[in-house]
Amino acid sequence: MGRSRRDGAVVPLVESLGVRLSSAKLIAPYVAAEGLPVLIRRVKFLKEMLFSSSGYETLIGRNAKRMMAHLSIPADEALQSTLSFFEKMEARHGGLSMLAHGDVSFPYLIESFPVLLLCSEDKHLKALIDFLEHIGVPKPRIPSVLLAFPPIILSDVEKDIKPRIHAWEKAGIEQEYIGRMLLKYPWILSASVIENYKQALLFFNRRKISSTFLGIAVKSWPHILGCSTTRMNSILVLFDDLGISKKMLVPVLTSSPQLLLRKPNEFLQVVSFFKDMGFDKITVAKIVCRSPEIFASDVENTLKKKINFLIDFGISERHLPRIIKKYPELLLLDINRTLLPRMNYFLGMGLSKKDVCSMISRFSPLLGYSIEHVLKPKIDFLLQTMKKPLKAVVEYPSFMIPSGSGRLFYRWEATSRVFNIHKHIVFQTLSIGISP
């Protein structure tokens, strides 16, 4: 009965995938020649290829959102079709978070890329999967790449994909990194992105900034490849305003290339956050150079949240500027996984909140040390070997500095009356220990 139908029963098949009837009628004439059995088998293969792996659903949706958010260059045809597909997904409940859920996204995928139904499993799709595995994309992660940039599925490995991979190799990106970059940013196979990389190189050369850093940066944050030079320049102007030299700029951007993706107002919000704490421009610049990742953080949901946590714990607001100035990395530590466990460790040993606050105020790097590798061995040595009271660590919290710092020896020697111990014992204390 199906064979007697003019569309070969293809319209009902396409419609059964969740595609709207109007779209199914448009798609059917182009794919009907494949035959119903072939199409049924191909649909099954595509679904298994794109949606069979589990555990990465959240990651796939999150990365797609990030890719869209940071794109500021003109889109070529492949990117435009991808963005159109993403917009269809965004228009429904759950948005791009549902990208890895086949029952939701597959109908939109077929509507946006009906040519997928013409892709031969043996001659095309399997060869694509083999190639992606060959360049370092783990098989369970292949859907992450293909769903974020479906035109890859339609591309010929020999004629389209390999030449673009070769273009990145010529740019100095080793093949082992290309696979990792594809996982984070599949759009590196877009012609627009490859062209933008060339423009970025020219941009940094004109500013007399070594282009070497760009190659290093894109390996860890390939999303900057979709960032226009105009956007990059707006951030570099803000670095100039803070007085950060070109010499310091390269290590800052190499360490935290995601800063190039920040909108100027987002960066300035962090600057204002520190100025509100009483820091001048020079101090803010020093913090940027020491802990650039802070300036990629959200002020309300990250920085202020850490400050409020410290205040609620009992840290005096008056001491906070000194604490942050001495150890700005404190603002990068996770509250539940790092800060609170370390505070609770000291409280569990019998110290009061007032004692712990005093220690943090006088030596804030304390909260960055591992309990098992640094704090516990140090305190055990203090109590069991040196036979000192626990209060001693409250009076001199920098005793917790990991062993190997010669500077600490002299600082301790200057205050040795606190512990009333001989110089050679102090030296032994500093020589023994476990690095964090």
C-alpha positions as CSV (number, residue, x, y, z in Angstrom):
1,M,0.0,0.0,0.0
2,G,2.9,2.3,0.8
3,R,4.5,1.6,-2.5
4,S,1.4,2.6,-4.3
5,R,1.5,6.0,-2.7
6,R,3.1,8.7,-4.8
7,D,5.5,9.8,-2.0
8,G,6.4,6.1,-1.3
9,A,5.1,6.6,2.2
10,V,8.1,8.9,2.9
11,V,5.8,11.7,4.1
12,P,4.4,9.6,6.9
13,L,7.9,8.4,7.8
14,V,9.3,11.9,8.0
15,E,6.2,13.1,9.9
16,S,6.6,10.2,12.4
17,L,10.0,11.7,13.3
18,G,8.2,14.7,14.7
19,V,8.7,16.9,11.7
20,R,5.7,19.1,10.9
21,L,3.5,17.9,8.1
22,S,4.2,21.0,5.9
23,S,7.9,20.4,6.2
24,A,7.6,16.6,5.7
25,K,5.8,17.3,2.4
26,L,8.7,19.5,1.2
27,I,11.4,17.1,2.3
28,A,9.8,13.9,0.9
29,P,10.3,14.5,-2.8
30,Y,14.1,15.1,-2.3
31,V,14.7,11.8,-0.4
32,A,12.0,9.5,-1.7
33,A,14.4,8.0,-4.3
34,E,16.4,6.5,-1.5
35,G,13.6,4.1,-0.8
36,L,11.6,3.5,2.4
37,P,13.7,0.6,3.8
38,V,17.0,2.6,3.3
39,L,15.5,5.7,5.0
40,I,14.2,3.8,7.9
41,R,17.7,2.2,8.4
42,R,19.4,5.6,8.0
43,V,17.2,7.3,10.5
44,K,18.0,4.6,13.0
45,F,21.7,5.0,12.3
46,L,21.6,8.8,12.7
47,K,19.8,8.6,16.0
48,E,22.3,6.1,17.3
49,M,25.2,8.2,16.1
50,L,23.9,11.4,17.6
51,F,22.0,10.4,20.7
52,S,23.2,7.0,22.0
53,S,25.9,8.2,24.4
54,S,24.7,9.4,27.8
55,G,26.2,11.6,30.5
56,Y,27.1,14.6,28.3
57,E,23.6,16.0,27.7
58,T,24.1,19.0,30.0
59,L,27.5,19.7,28.7
60,I,26.4,19.7,25.0
61,G,23.6,22.2,25.7
62,R,25.8,24.4,27.8
63,N,28.6,24.5,25.2
64,A,26.1,25.4,22.4
65,K,24.9,28.3,24.4
66,R,28.4,29.5,25.1
67,M,29.3,29.2,21.4
68,M,26.3,31.4,20.4
69,A,26.9,33.9,23.2
70,H,30.5,34.5,22.2
71,L,30.1,34.7,18.4
72,S,30.8,38.2,17.1
73,I,32.0,37.6,13.6
74,P,30.0,37.4,10.3
75,A,28.7,33.9,9.8
76,D,29.3,31.8,6.7
77,E,26.5,29.6,5.2
78,A,27.4,26.7,7.5
79,L,27.3,28.8,10.6
80,Q,24.1,30.5,9.6
81,S,22.3,27.2,9.1
82,T,23.6,26.1,12.5
83,L,22.4,29.3,14.2
84,S,19.0,28.9,12.5
85,F,18.8,25.4,13.9
86,F,19.8,26.6,17.4
87,E,17.2,29.4,17.2
88,K,14.5,26.8,16.5
89,M,15.6,24.9,19.5
90,E,15.7,28.0,21.7
91,A,12.1,28.8,20.7
92,R,10.8,25.6,22.4
93,H,10.6,24.7,26.1
94,G,14.0,23.8,27.4
95,G,15.9,25.5,24.6
96,L,19.4,24.4,23.8
97,S,19.5,22.4,27.0
98,M,17.5,19.8,25.1
99,L,19.9,19.6,22.2
100,A,21.2,16.2,23.1
101,H,17.7,14.8,23.6
102,G,16.8,13.1,20.3
103,D,13.0,13.1,20.8
104,V,13.2,16.9,21.0
105,S,16.0,18.0,18.7
106,F,15.9,15.4,15.9
107,P,12.8,16.8,14.2
108,Y,14.3,20.3,14.1
109,L,17.6,18.8,12.9
110,I,15.9,17.1,10.0
111,E,13.9,20.3,9.2
112,S,17.1,22.3,9.2
113,F,19.3,19.8,7.4
114,P,17.1,17.4,5.4
115,V,20.1,16.4,3.3
116,L,21.1,14.3,6.4
117,L,18.6,11.7,5.0
118,L,20.8,11.3,1.9
119,C,24.0,10.6,3.8
120,S,25.1,7.0,3.2
121,E,26.0,5.1,6.3
122,D,28.8,3.0,4.8
123,K,30.3,5.5,2.4
124,H,29.9,8.7,4.4
125,L,28.8,8.6,8.1
126,K,31.0,5.7,9.2
127,A,34.0,7.3,7.5
128,L,33.3,10.5,9.4
129,I,33.1,8.8,12.7
130,D,36.3,6.9,12.0
131,F,38.1,10.2,11.1
132,L,36.9,12.1,14.2
133,E,38.2,9.2,16.4
134,H,41.5,9.3,14.5
135,I,42.1,12.9,15.3
136,G,41.4,12.4,19.0
137,V,37.6,12.8,19.5
138,P,36.5,10.0,21.9
139,K,33.6,8.0,20.3
140,P,31.2,8.9,23.2
141,R,31.9,12.6,22.6
142,I,31.4,12.6,18.9
143,P,27.7,13.7,19.3
144,S,29.0,16.7,21.2
145,V,30.8,17.8,18.0
146,L,28.2,16.9,15.5
147,L,25.2,18.4,17.3
148,A,27.0,21.7,17.9
149,F,27.9,22.0,14.2
150,P,25.6,19.7,12.1
151,P,27.2,20.8,8.7
152,I,30.2,18.6,9.7
153,I,27.9,15.6,9.1
154,L,27.3,16.8,5.5
155,S,30.9,17.5,4.8
156,D,33.2,15.2,2.8
157,V,36.1,14.0,5.0
158,E,38.7,14.2,2.1
159,K,37.5,17.3,0.3
160,D,36.2,19.5,3.2
161,I,37.3,18.4,6.6
162,K,40.9,17.4,6.1
163,P,41.9,20.6,4.3
164,R,40.6,22.6,7.2
165,I,42.3,20.4,9.7
166,H,45.5,21.0,7.7
167,A,44.9,24.8,7.8
168,W,45.1,24.6,11.6
169,E,48.2,22.5,11.5
170,K,49.8,25.1,9.2
171,A,48.8,27.7,11.8
172,G,50.9,25.8,14.4
173,I,48.1,23.9,16.1
174,E,49.3,20.3,16.6
175,Q,46.8,17.6,15.6
176,E,46.5,16.3,19.2
177,Y,45.1,19.7,20.2
178,I,42.8,19.9,17.2
179,G,40.7,17.0,18.5
180,R,40.4,18.7,21.9
181,M,39.5,22.0,20.3
182,L,36.8,20.3,18.3
183,L,35.2,19.0,21.5
184,K,35.1,22.5,22.9
185,Y,34.4,24.5,19.7
186,P,33.4,22.5,16.7
187,W,33.1,25.7,14.8
188,I,36.9,25.6,14.1
189,L,35.8,23.8,10.9
190,S,33.9,26.9,9.8
191,A,35.4,29.0,7.0
192,S,34.5,32.1,9.0
193,V,36.4,31.0,12.1
194,I,39.5,30.1,10.1
195,E,39.4,33.5,8.4
196,N,38.9,35.3,11.7
197,Y,42.0,33.6,13.1
198,K,44.0,35.2,10.3
199,Q,42.5,38.5,11.1
200,A,43.3,38.1,14.8
201,L,47.0,37.4,13.9
202,L,47.2,40.6,11.9
203,F,45.5,42.5,14.7
204,F,48.0,41.4,17.4
205,N,50.9,42.0,15.1
206,R,49.7,45.6,14.5
207,R,49.6,46.0,18.3
208,K,53.2,44.6,18.5
209,I,51.9,41.7,20.7
210,S,53.5,38.4,20.0
211,S,51.2,36.2,18.0
212,T,52.6,33.1,19.8
213,F,50.2,33.7,22.7
214,L,47.2,33.4,20.3
215,G,48.2,29.9,19.4
216,I,48.5,28.9,23.0
217,A,45.3,30.7,24.0
218,V,43.1,29.0,21.4
219,K,44.2,25.6,22.6
220,S,42.5,26.2,26.0
221,W,39.8,28.6,24.9
222,P,39.0,28.1,21.2
223,H,35.8,30.1,21.7
224,I,37.9,33.3,21.2
225,L,38.2,32.2,17.5
226,G,34.7,33.4,17.1
227,C,35.4,36.7,18.7
228,S,35.9,39.7,16.4
229,T,39.0,41.8,16.6
230,T,36.7,44.8,17.4
231,R,35.5,43.0,20.5
232,M,39.1,42.0,21.4
233,N,40.2,45.6,21.0
234,S,37.6,46.9,23.4
235,I,39.0,44.7,26.1
236,L,42.6,45.6,25.3
237,V,41.7,49.3,25.6
238,L,40.6,48.6,29.2
239,F,43.9,46.9,30.0
240,D,45.6,50.0,28.6
241,D,43.5,52.3,30.8
242,L,44.6,50.3,33.9
243,G,48.2,50.8,32.9
244,I,49.0,47.2,32.1
245,S,52.0,47.0,29.9
246,K,52.3,44.9,26.8
247,K,55.0,42.9,28.6
248,M,52.4,41.9,31.3
249,L,49.5,41.6,28.9
250,V,50.8,38.5,27.2
251,P,51.0,36.4,30.4
252,V,47.6,37.7,31.5
253,L,45.9,36.7,28.3
254,T,47.8,33.4,28.0
255,S,46.7,32.5,31.5
256,S,43.1,33.6,31.0
257,P,42.3,34.0,27.3
258,Q,38.6,34.0,28.1
259,L,39.0,37.7,29.1
260,L,39.0,38.5,25.4
261,L,35.4,37.3,25.4
262,R,34.2,39.6,28.1
263,K,32.0,42.5,27.3
264,P,33.5,45.8,28.4
265,N,30.8,46.5,30.9
266,E,31.3,43.1,32.5
267,F,35.0,43.7,32.9
268,L,34.4,47.2,34.3
269,Q,31.9,45.8,36.8
270,V,34.8,43.8,38.3
271,V,37.0,46.8,38.3
272,S,34.3,48.8,40.1
273,F,33.9,45.9,42.6
274,F,37.6,46.4,43.7
275,K,37.4,50.2,43.6
276,D,34.4,50.0,45.9
277,M,36.7,48.0,48.3
278,G,39.0,51.0,48.3
279,F,41.6,49.8,45.9
280,D,43.3,52.3,43.5
281,K,43.9,51.7,39.8
282,I,47.5,50.5,40.4
283,T,46.3,47.8,42.9
284,V,43.5,46.7,40.6
285,A,46.1,46.3,37.8
286,K,48.3,44.2,40.1
287,I,45.3,42.0,40.8
288,V,44.6,41.6,37.1
289,C,48.2,40.5,36.5
290,R,48.3,38.2,39.5
291,S,44.8,36.6,39.2
292,P,43.3,37.5,35.8
293,E,40.7,34.7,36.1
294,I,38.9,36.9,38.7
295,F,38.1,39.4,36.0
296,A,36.2,36.7,34.1
297,S,34.0,36.1,37.1
298,D,30.5,37.3,37.7
299,V,30.3,40.1,40.3
300,E,27.0,39.3,41.8
301,N,27.0,35.5,41.7
302,T,30.7,34.9,42.5
303,L,32.7,37.7,43.9
304,K,30.1,39.3,46.2
305,K,28.9,35.9,47.2
306,K,32.4,35.1,48.5
307,I,32.6,38.4,50.3
308,N,29.2,37.9,52.0
309,F,30.2,34.4,53.0
310,L,33.4,35.7,54.7
311,I,31.4,38.4,56.5
312,D,28.7,36.0,57.6
313,F,31.4,33.7,59.0
314,G,32.7,36.5,61.1
315,I,35.5,38.3,59.1
316,S,35.5,42.0,59.8
317,E,34.6,44.1,56.8
318,R,37.4,46.4,57.9
319,H,39.9,43.6,57.3
320,L,38.5,42.4,54.0
321,P,40.5,44.8,51.7
322,R,43.8,43.7,53.3
323,I,42.8,40.0,53.1
324,I,41.9,40.3,49.4
325,K,44.9,42.4,48.5
326,K,47.2,39.9,50.1
327,Y,45.5,36.9,48.6
328,P,43.1,37.8,45.7
329,E,42.9,34.1,44.7
330,L,40.6,33.7,47.7
331,L,37.8,35.0,45.4
332,L,38.3,32.0,43.1
333,L,38.0,29.3,45.8
334,D,34.7,27.4,45.9
335,I,32.7,28.0,49.1
336,N,31.4,24.5,49.6
337,R,34.4,22.5,48.3
338,T,37.3,24.6,49.6
339,L,36.5,27.5,52.0
340,L,34.0,25.9,54.3
341,P,35.9,22.5,54.7
342,R,39.1,24.4,55.7
343,M,37.2,26.6,58.1
344,N,35.4,23.6,59.6
345,Y,38.7,21.7,59.9
346,F,40.1,24.4,62.2
347,L,36.8,24.6,64.1
348,G,36.8,20.8,64.5
349,M,40.2,21.0,66.2
350,G,38.8,23.1,68.9
351,L,39.5,26.6,67.6
352,S,36.8,29.2,68.0
353,K,35.3,31.2,65.1
354,K,37.2,34.2,66.5
355,D,40.5,32.3,66.3
356,V,39.8,31.2,62.7
357,C,38.8,34.7,61.7
358,S,42.0,36.1,63.3
359,M,44.1,33.6,61.4
360,I,42.4,34.4,58.0
361,S,42.8,38.1,58.6
362,R,46.5,37.8,59.3
363,F,47.3,35.2,56.7
364,S,44.5,34.7,54.1
365,P,46.5,32.2,51.9
366,L,45.7,29.8,54.7
367,L,42.4,29.0,53.0
368,G,44.1,27.9,49.8
369,Y,46.1,25.1,51.4
370,S,45.1,21.4,51.1
371,I,43.9,19.9,54.4
372,E,45.5,16.5,53.8
373,H,48.7,17.6,52.2
374,V,49.5,20.8,54.2
375,L,47.3,21.8,57.1
376,K,47.0,18.4,58.8
377,P,50.7,17.5,58.6
378,K,51.8,20.9,59.8
379,I,49.5,20.9,62.8
380,D,50.4,17.3,63.7
381,F,54.0,18.3,63.7
382,L,53.3,21.4,65.8
383,L,51.3,19.4,68.4
384,Q,53.1,16.1,68.5
385,T,56.7,16.8,67.6
386,M,57.1,20.3,68.8
387,K,54.7,19.8,71.7
388,K,53.2,23.3,71.2
389,P,49.7,24.3,72.1
390,L,47.1,24.7,69.3
391,K,46.9,28.4,70.1
392,A,50.4,28.8,68.7
393,V,49.0,28.4,65.2
394,V,46.5,31.2,65.9
395,E,49.4,33.5,67.0
396,Y,51.5,32.6,64.0
397,P,49.2,31.2,61.1
398,S,52.0,31.6,58.5
399,F,53.5,28.5,60.1
400,M,51.2,26.8,57.6
401,I,53.2,27.9,54.6
402,P,54.2,24.7,52.8
403,S,57.8,23.7,53.4
404,G,60.5,24.9,51.1
405,S,60.1,28.7,51.7
406,G,63.4,30.1,52.9
407,R,61.8,33.4,53.5
408,L,59.6,31.8,56.2
409,F,62.7,30.7,58.1
410,Y,63.8,34.3,58.7
411,R,60.3,35.5,59.5
412,W,60.0,32.7,62.0
413,E,63.4,33.5,63.4
414,A,62.3,37.1,64.0
415,T,59.4,35.9,66.1
416,S,60.9,32.8,67.6
417,R,60.1,33.9,71.1
418,V,56.5,33.0,70.4
419,F,57.4,29.3,70.3
420,N,60.7,29.6,72.3
421,I,62.5,27.1,70.1
422,H,66.0,26.9,68.8
423,K,66.9,28.0,65.2
424,H,68.0,24.6,64.0
425,I,64.7,23.1,65.1
426,V,62.9,25.7,63.1
427,F,65.0,24.9,60.1
428,Q,64.1,21.2,60.4
429,T,60.4,22.1,60.6
430,L,60.6,24.0,57.4
431,S,62.6,21.3,55.6
432,I,60.1,18.6,56.4
433,G,56.7,18.6,54.9
434,I,54.5,17.9,52.1
435,S,54.0,20.3,49.2
436,P,50.4,21.1,48.3
